[in-house]
Amino acid sequence: MLTRNRLRRSLLYVPGDRENMLRRAPQRGADGLILNLEDAVGPANKELARAGVVAALRAGGFGATEVIVRINPLDSETGYRDLLAVVPARPDAILLPKTRTAEEVRFAAWTLARLEEVQDLPRAGICLMCMIESAAAVLAAQEIARADRRVSALVFGAADYAEDVGCVATSDRRAFLPVLTLVVLAARAAGIAAIDSPHMLPGDHEGLRQSAILARELGLDGKSAIHPDQVDLINKVFSPSSDEIRRAQATLAALGSSSDGRPLAGAALLQGELIEAPHLAWARRVLLTAEQLGLLLPSET
């Protein structure tokens, strides 16, 4: 099962009923693509979008990019038809919209298992990601994150959340800070990823940068995007800087590391700062990401 070790700095939403966007999506540079069958697709185009996403999945060409399909709510006929159609085409993950309870997640996992069995597909080969976009979902986030071993990420949906609770989305995102923290805590406790909502103004690059920086500072692993032009900036914010990589390497050298991952030194001074075991864990995370991005040689970690 793929969890936090997979890069998910940027997840780009791609409307399922836009064949040209589906075709060009793998070249956009995002770590993951969310092929969208839900809100971005009007009722009249649901079947067209479903067919387009299945065709794109079968055509392949995504390389190492994670391919996620956001279906319609599974308690609707449309959502169930989505799942029946896309599972045989083997996406990497299914994104469940408007998740409210752990029971919904367990039902989705059970349905996936039955479809894999009927279609003779690899068992537990498809992950689940869960949208956290309501008051009920926030309060149940820990149970949702732990509902099934398929769950690999919690994805915050700010627009639906703001509508549900009646809060105002300001540029500093202050209404979302408690929610983002709860999403991060639930994800970390379950050992899965936490992904931020998109910045809804495609041309506002400074607003996007500030939003992404805040998300990273709060501990999220990445941020979703609604436009290809947002991907590079998001990737940059969620990638370790050269200073962070040097600091991580210096931390590893100062504390050392035994075969079981524990520091050889209980504590050390690094540039005047006392560092201990938690700093070693941070350094390993930074260097793992840097290695995945080709920013250092594997032997350096």
C-alpha positions in Angstrom: 0.0 0.0 0.0 1.3 3.4 -1.0 1.4 5.9 1.9 3.6 8.8 2.8 6.7 7.7 0.9 5.0 8.6 -2.4 5.5 12.1 -3.7 2.3 14.0 -3.6 3.4 17.6 -3.7 0.9 18.5 -6.4 -2.3 16.8 -7.4 -3.8 18.4 -10.6 -7.6 18.2 -11.1 -8.5 17.3 -14.7 -12.1 17.5 -15.9 -13.2 14.1 -17.2 -15.2 15.5 -20.0 -12.4 17.5 -21.6 -10.6 15.0 -23.9 -7.8 17.5 -24.8 -7.0 18.1 -21.1 -7.0 14.4 -20.3 -4.6 13.8 -23.2 -2.1 16.6 -22.2 -2.4 16.0 -18.4 0.6 13.6 -18.0 2.9 16.4 -19.4 1.9 19.0 -16.8 4.5 17.9 -14.2 2.2 17.1 -11.3 3.0 14.3 -9.0 -0.6 13.1 -9.3 -3.6 13.7 -11.5 -7.2 13.7 -10.2 -9.4 12.7 -13.2 -12.6 14.4 -12.1 -16.0 13.0 -12.6 -17.7 15.0 -9.8 -18.3 18.7 -9.4 -16.4 19.9 -12.5 -18.7 17.8 -14.7 -22.3 18.9 -15.4 -25.1 16.4 -15.1 -25.5 16.1 -18.9 -21.8 15.1 -19.3 -21.5 12.5 -16.6 -21.5 9.5 -19.0 -19.2 11.3 -21.5 -16.7 12.0 -18.7 -16.9 8.5 -17.4 -16.1 7.1 -20.8 -13.3 9.6 -21.4 -11.6 8.8 -18.1 -11.8 5.1 -18.7 -10.3 5.6 -22.2 -7.5 7.7 -20.8 -6.7 5.1 -18.1 -6.7 2.3 -20.7 -4.5 4.4 -23.1 -1.9 4.8 -20.3 1.2 6.9 -20.8 1.1 8.3 -17.3 4.6 7.0 -16.3 5.3 7.4 -12.6 2.5 9.9 -12.2 -0.2 8.8 -9.7 -3.6 8.6 -11.4 -6.6 9.2 -9.2 -10.2 9.2 -10.2 -12.7 11.4 -8.2 -16.0 9.6 -8.5 -19.4 11.0 -7.7 -20.8 10.3 -4.2 -20.9 6.5 -3.8 -24.4 6.6 -2.3 -25.7 7.8 -5.7 -26.4 5.7 -8.8 -23.9 7.9 -10.7 -21.1 7.3 -8.2 -21.7 3.5 -8.2 -21.6 3.5 -12.0 -18.4 5.4 -11.9 -16.8 2.8 -9.7 -18.0 -0.1 -11.8 -16.6 1.5 -14.9 -13.2 2.8 -13.7 -12.0 0.0 -11.4 -11.4 -2.5 -14.4 -9.2 0.3 -16.0 -7.0 0.2 -12.8 -6.4 3.7 -11.6 -3.9 4.1 -8.7 -6.6 5.5 -6.4 -10.2 6.4 -6.0 -11.0 9.8 -4.4 -14.2 9.7 -2.4 -16.0 13.1 -2.4 -17.9 14.5 0.5 -16.8 11.7 2.9 -18.6 12.0 6.2 -18.1 8.7 8.1 -15.8 5.8 8.4 -18.7 3.5 7.4 -18.8 5.1 4.0 -15.1 4.4 3.5 -15.4 0.8 4.6 -18.3 0.3 2.2 -16.1 1.7 -0.6 -13.3 -0.6 0.3 -15.6 -3.6 0.5 -17.0 -2.7 -3.0 -13.5 -2.3 -4.4 -12.6 -5.7 -3.0 -15.6 -7.4 -4.6 -14.9 -5.7 -8.0 -11.2 -6.7 -7.9 -12.3 -10.3 -7.2 -14.8 -10.4 -10.0 -12.4 -8.7 -12.5 -9.5 -10.9 -11.3 -7.5 -7.8 -10.4 -4.6 -7.6 -7.9 -6.1 -7.5 -4.4 -6.0 -4.1 -2.6 -4.2 -2.7 -5.7 -6.3 0.5 -5.7 -6.0 3.0 -2.9 -8.7 5.2 -1.4 -8.4 8.9 -0.8 -11.0 10.7 1.2 -12.2 14.3 0.8 -12.6 16.1 4.1 -15.1 18.9 3.2 -17.7 19.2 5.9 -18.1 19.7 9.6 -19.0 16.0 10.0 -15.9 14.9 8.1 -13.6 17.1 10.1 -15.0 15.7 13.4 -14.6 12.1 12.0 -11.3 12.6 10.3 -9.3 10.3 12.6 -11.8 7.5 12.1 -12.0 8.1 8.3 -8.2 8.0 8.1 -8.1 4.6 9.9 -11.2 3.1 8.3 -9.3 0.8 6.0 -5.8 -0.1 5.0 -6.5 1.2 1.5 -6.8 4.8 2.7 -3.7 6.6 1.6 -4.6 10.3 1.9 -7.0 12.8 3.3 -7.7 15.7 0.9 -9.1 18.9 2.3 -11.9 20.6 0.3 -12.1 24.2 1.4 -15.0 25.4 -0.8 -17.5 22.7 0.3 -16.3 23.1 3.9 -16.8 26.8 3.9 -20.3 26.4 2.5 -21.2 23.7 5.0 -20.1 25.6 8.1 -20.8 29.1 6.9 -17.3 30.5 7.3 -15.6 33.1 5.1 -12.5 32.2 3.0 -10.1 35.1 3.5 -6.7 35.5 1.8 -4.9 34.6 5.1 -7.0 31.4 5.4 -7.5 31.9 9.1 -10.9 30.2 9.1 -9.2 27.0 7.8 -6.3 26.8 10.2 -7.9 24.7 12.9 -9.3 22.3 10.2 -6.0 21.9 8.4 -4.3 21.1 11.7 -6.9 18.5 12.5 -6.5 16.9 9.0 -2.8 16.8 9.4 -3.1 15.2 12.9 -5.6 12.6 11.7 -3.4 11.8 8.7 -0.1 11.6 10.7 -1.7 9.4 13.4 -2.8 6.9 10.6 0.5 7.2 8.7 -1.0 8.6 5.6 -0.7 11.8 3.5 -2.5 15.1 4.0 -3.3 17.2 0.9 -4.4 20.8 0.9 -7.3 22.3 -1.2 -6.6 24.2 -4.4 -6.1 28.0 -4.6 -9.2 29.0 -6.6 -7.6 32.0 -8.4 -5.5 30.6 -11.2 -3.8 33.9 -12.1 -2.9 34.8 -8.5 0.6 33.4 -8.2 1.5 35.3 -5.0 -1.7 34.2 -3.3 -0.9 30.6 -4.4 2.6 30.8 -3.1 1.5 32.1 0.3 -1.2 29.5 0.5 1.2 26.7 -0.3 3.8 27.9 2.1 1.2 28.0 4.9 0.1 24.5 4.1 3.7 23.2 4.2 4.4 25.0 7.5 1.3 23.3 8.9 2.7 19.9 7.9 0.7 19.0 4.8 2.4 16.9 2.2 1.1 18.7 -0.8 -1.6 20.8 -2.4 -4.1 20.2 -5.2 -4.3 22.4 -8.2 -7.1 23.5 -10.6 -4.8 24.8 -13.4 -1.6 23.4 -14.9 0.1 26.8 -14.4 -0.1 26.3 -10.6 1.8 23.0 -10.6 5.4 24.2 -10.9 5.0 26.7 -8.0 3.4 24.1 -5.8 6.1 21.6 -6.5 8.8 24.2 -5.7 7.2 25.1 -2.3 6.9 21.4 -1.3 10.4 20.5 -2.4 13.3 20.8 0.0 15.5 23.7 -0.7 19.3 23.4 -1.0 19.7 24.9 2.4 17.3 22.3 3.9 19.2 19.5 2.2 22.5 20.8 3.5 21.0 21.2 7.0 19.6 17.6 6.9 23.0 16.2 5.8 24.7 18.1 8.6 22.2 16.8 11.1 22.7 13.2 10.0 26.5 13.6 10.2 26.2 15.3 13.7 23.9 12.7 15.3 24.9 9.6 13.3 22.5 6.7 12.8 22.5 3.0 13.9 21.2 0.2 11.7 17.8 0.4 13.4 17.6 4.2 12.7 18.3 5.4 16.2 20.9 8.3 16.6 24.4 7.2 17.7 24.6 10.4 19.7 21.9 11.4 22.1 22.3 15.1 21.3 24.7 17.4 19.5 25.3 21.0 18.8 24.8 22.1 15.2 25.5 25.8 14.4 24.8 26.6 18.0 21.5 24.7 18.2 20.9 21.6 20.3 19.6 18.8 18.1 18.2 15.4 19.2 16.4 12.4 17.8 13.4 14.3 16.4 15.8 16.4 14.2 17.2 13.1 12.8 13.7 12.0 11.8 13.2 15.3 10.0 16.5 15.0 8.3 15.7 11.6 7.0 12.4 12.8 5.6 14.1 15.7 3.8 16.8 13.5 2.3 14.3 10.9 1.2 12.3 13.5 -0.7 15.5 15.0 -2.1 16.5 11.6 -3.3 13.2 10.9 -4.9 13.5 14.2 -6.8 17.1 13.5 -7.9 18.5 16.3 -5.9 21.2 14.2 -4.3 22.8 10.8 -4.9 21.3 7.8 -3.0 24.6 7.2 -1.3 24.4 10.6 0.4 21.4 9.4 2.6 
